[in-house]
């Protein structure tokens, strides 16, 4: 029993160090192309063995994405966001689950308040996405963000102006017992 405890403690330590190293490397990379200001979304984890409504155990809140400010007036830009859930496989973080690609219209002063599914145009509300993930794993979330130029020709699709991949930095843990819990650096199921 003692050796099992030591192994689990070591695995947790390696996981925390792995998240820190991965996030440091990924967040230091610059954006590609022309992008507006952004911040990652927050992630809410559920305590081990619990679940949110619908059986999900991780919720990724929408990232804050604003349009590139290129004029003295109010600038508008189509933006997309997709959460990507990564799983710790014991030695590295690997992509596990891709969320839906959501789009919205951002201004240079505000992120979209309503997001829409990129292909069906169905309203997705505030853009929070819920995931039902297999138990006994460690999960982290990143966001794929894209900014688009409007097409000058009516009916043509917009063109990509820039993109960014940003790791979630805010995690919270929802406890079924209602007591305060320490904020994790990733989710554990």
Order of alpha helices (4+ residues) and beta strands (2+ residues): alpha-beta-beta-beta-beta-beta-beta-beta-beta-beta-beta-beta-beta-beta-beta
